[in-house]
Amino acid sequence: MKLLVVGSVAFDAIETPFGKTDKILGGAATYIGITSSILGVKSGIVSVVGGDFPQEHLDMFTDREVNIEGIEIIKEGKTFFWSGKYHNDLNTRDTLATEVNVLENFDPKIPDSMQDAEILLLGNLHPGVQLSVLEKMNNRPKLVILDTMNFWMDSAWDILMDMIAKTDVITINDEEARQLSGEYSLVKAAKKIHTMGPEYVIIKKGEHGALLFHDNKVFAIPALPLEDVFDPTGAGDTFAGGFAAYLAKKGKIDFDTMKSALIVGSAMASFTVEKFGTERIQEVNESDMFSRLRQFKELTTFDVELQ
């Protein structure tokens, strides 16, 4: 299956307790595109950048066989930029700067070559922009995966509800699930979110793993314990990219396949946090991925004898 990704291609400047970077490559669609290429999936990115975006980054996508026909370049504009500083626990951060730039008036353009994509992954953007993507596609994809955040719950509730109603899979963190549903229990939260439209609900819990809900079924996975965690930026996007790319590769959309996709997503995210930005995930190959998946299997496989 083809995977169409709509989201930001951007610059980040990151500071953690382990160091800091100057302006580096970032953005949700960037992490997702790189991750899908590792799984050997045909993917395309729809985004917008400014004239300051280096050709070498575009070449990186092309070298990975990621379709970039949908990346618009506004030569007189500047690329989206975010700067943040993480606290010692790496779970909380302070935003130091946000320069929306060309993303402010982003009008997604779906290239003809990606109109037949079976899976659509909508990165964290204004829900009105996400809705416009669905309207611009000739046919509705077989699976629509939505990423969103509490900012849109605060500022664009009604249109976000319209977008969620058209979504098959929603991926949010535990805090966002509670805000969206008004329920503290994540099980109750997922049930409430199901009634809003999504058939599948993924709740990310950071270093504590993730949960997948469908009907009355629940699947939980841990996060892989890592010796070195340098930068969590992009981990959620890598997770979504691994999840969506696995479904595209298998060509199946059901609960059991999604359980495996969740593990692949978590495995890929575990690479991202080991270095700053996209540096580590760009080094990963298929062999590395299989090695990490074996670690997950050893972590979660056990036998229990009941006398």
Solvent accessible surface area in square Angstrom, and as a share of the most:
residue,aa,sasa,rsa
1,M,63,0.28
2,K,52,0.22
3,L,0,0.00
4,L,0,0.00
5,V,0,0.00
6,V,0,0.00
7,G,0,0.00
8,S,17,0.11
9,V,2,0.01
10,A,1,0.01
11,F,13,0.06
12,D,10,0.05
13,A,18,0.14
14,I,3,0.01
15,E,47,0.21
16,T,8,0.05
17,P,65,0.41
18,F,110,0.46
19,G,31,0.30
20,K,144,0.61
21,T,27,0.15
22,D,124,0.64
23,K,112,0.47
24,I,48,0.25
25,L,10,0.05
26,G,0,0.00
27,G,10,0.10
28,A,11,0.09
29,A,0,0.00
30,T,0,0.00
31,Y,2,0.01
32,I,3,0.01
33,G,0,0.00
34,I,0,0.00
35,T,0,0.00
36,S,0,0.00
37,S,22,0.14
38,I,16,0.08
39,L,3,0.02
40,G,62,0.60
41,V,15,0.08
42,K,150,0.63
43,S,3,0.02
44,G,0,0.00
45,I,1,0.00
46,V,0,0.00
47,S,1,0.00
48,V,3,0.01
49,V,0,0.00
50,G,1,0.01
51,G,43,0.41
52,D,64,0.33
53,F,15,0.06
54,P,46,0.29
55,Q,113,0.50
56,E,122,0.55
57,H,37,0.16
58,L,10,0.05
59,D,62,0.32
60,M,27,0.12
61,F,0,0.00
62,T,77,0.45
63,D,117,0.61
64,R,58,0.21
65,E,148,0.66
66,V,5,0.03
67,N,38,0.19
68,I,44,0.22
69,E,122,0.54
70,G,6,0.06
71,I,14,0.07
72,E,60,0.27
73,I,81,0.41
74,I,52,0.26
75,K,168,0.71
76,E,158,0.71
77,G,19,0.18
78,K,132,0.56
79,T,2,0.01
80,F,37,0.15
81,F,24,0.10
82,W,28,0.10
83,S,14,0.09
84,G,1,0.01
85,K,90,0.38
86,Y,12,0.05
87,H,81,0.36
88,N,136,0.70
89,D,82,0.43
90,L,25,0.12
91,N,96,0.49
92,T,65,0.38
93,R,122,0.45
94,D,70,0.36
95,T,80,0.46
96,L,104,0.52
97,A,34,0.27
98,T,71,0.42
99,E,79,0.35
100,V,62,0.35
101,N,51,0.26
102,V,15,0.09
103,L,28,0.14
104,E,130,0.58
105,N,130,0.67
106,F,16,0.07
107,D,73,0.38
108,P,2,0.01
109,K,112,0.47
110,I,21,0.11
111,P,20,0.13
112,D,129,0.67
113,S,43,0.28
114,M,6,0.02
115,Q,28,0.12
116,D,91,0.47
117,A,4,0.03
118,E,48,0.21
119,I,0,0.00
120,L,0,0.00
121,L,1,0.00
122,L,0,0.00
123,G,2,0.02
124,N,53,0.27
125,L,9,0.05
126,H,74,0.33
127,P,0,0.00
128,G,20,0.20
129,V,31,0.18
130,Q,0,0.00
131,L,18,0.09
132,S,23,0.15
133,V,0,0.00
134,L,27,0.13
135,E,137,0.61
136,K,75,0.32
137,M,13,0.06
138,N,114,0.58
139,N,112,0.57
140,R,125,0.46
141,P,6,0.04
142,K,133,0.56
143,L,4,0.02
144,V,0,0.00
145,I,1,0.01
146,L,0,0.00
147,D,14,0.08
148,T,3,0.02
149,M,63,0.28
150,N,39,0.20
151,F,111,0.46
152,W,39,0.14
153,M,9,0.04
154,D,109,0.56
155,S,71,0.46
156,A,14,0.11
157,W,103,0.36
158,D,112,0.58
159,I,57,0.29
160,L,0,0.00
161,M,43,0.19
162,D,77,0.40
163,M,0,0.00
164,I,0,0.00
165,A,62,0.48
166,K,101,0.43
167,T,4,0.02
168,D,28,0.14
169,V,0,0.00
170,I,0,0.00
171,T,3,0.02
172,I,0,0.00
173,N,50,0.26
174,D,39,0.20
175,E,106,0.47
176,E,16,0.07
177,A,0,0.00
178,R,68,0.25
179,Q,74,0.33
180,L,5,0.02
181,S,4,0.02
182,G,68,0.65
183,E,55,0.25
184,Y,170,0.65
185,S,43,0.28
186,L,20,0.10
187,V,74,0.43
188,K,121,0.51
189,A,0,0.00
190,A,1,0.00
191,K,110,0.47
192,K,91,0.38
193,I,0,0.00
194,H,37,0.17
195,T,114,0.66
196,M,43,0.19
197,G,39,0.37
198,P,1,0.01
199,E,91,0.41
200,Y,12,0.04
201,V,0,0.00
202,I,1,0.01
203,I,0,0.00
204,K,35,0.15
205,K,60,0.26
206,G,57,0.55
207,E,110,0.50
208,H,126,0.56
209,G,7,0.07
210,A,4,0.03
211,L,29,0.14
212,L,0,0.00
213,F,8,0.03
214,H,19,0.08
215,D,95,0.49
216,N,135,0.69
217,K,100,0.42
218,V,78,0.45
219,F,45,0.19
220,A,64,0.50
221,I,9,0.05
222,P,50,0.32
223,A,28,0.22
224,L,16,0.08
225,P,100,0.63
226,L,50,0.25
227,E,170,0.76
228,D,77,0.40
229,V,51,0.29
230,F,70,0.29
231,D,0,0.00
232,P,32,0.20
233,T,12,0.07
234,G,10,0.10
235,A,20,0.15
236,G,28,0.27
237,D,29,0.15
238,T,0,0.00
239,F,13,0.06
240,A,6,0.05
241,G,0,0.00
242,G,0,0.00
243,F,3,0.01
244,A,0,0.00
245,A,0,0.00
246,Y,40,0.15
247,L,0,0.00
248,A,1,0.01
249,K,110,0.47
250,K,104,0.44
251,G,35,0.34
252,K,109,0.46
253,I,55,0.28
254,D,50,0.26
255,F,21,0.09
256,D,98,0.51
257,T,13,0.07
258,M,0,0.00
259,K,60,0.25
260,S,43,0.28
261,A,0,0.00
262,L,0,0.00
263,I,47,0.24
264,V,8,0.05
265,G,0,0.00
266,S,12,0.08
267,A,0,0.00
268,M,0,0.00
269,A,14,0.11
270,S,9,0.06
271,F,4,0.02
272,T,0,0.00
273,V,16,0.09
274,E,32,0.14
275,K,72,0.30
276,F,36,0.15
277,G,1,0.01
278,T,7,0.04
279,E,90,0.40
280,R,45,0.16
281,I,0,0.00
282,Q,62,0.28
283,E,86,0.39
284,V,7,0.04
285,N,82,0.42
286,E,86,0.38
287,S,77,0.50
288,D,46,0.24
289,M,10,0.04
290,F,96,0.40
291,S,49,0.31
292,R,28,0.10
293,L,37,0.18
294,R,143,0.52
295,Q,83,0.37
296,F,3,0.01
297,K,139,0.59
298,E,140,0.63
299,L,79,0.39
300,T,54,0.31
301,T,91,0.53
302,F,155,0.65
303,D,140,0.73
304,V,101,0.58
305,E,148,0.66
306,L,164,0.82
307,Q,212,0.94
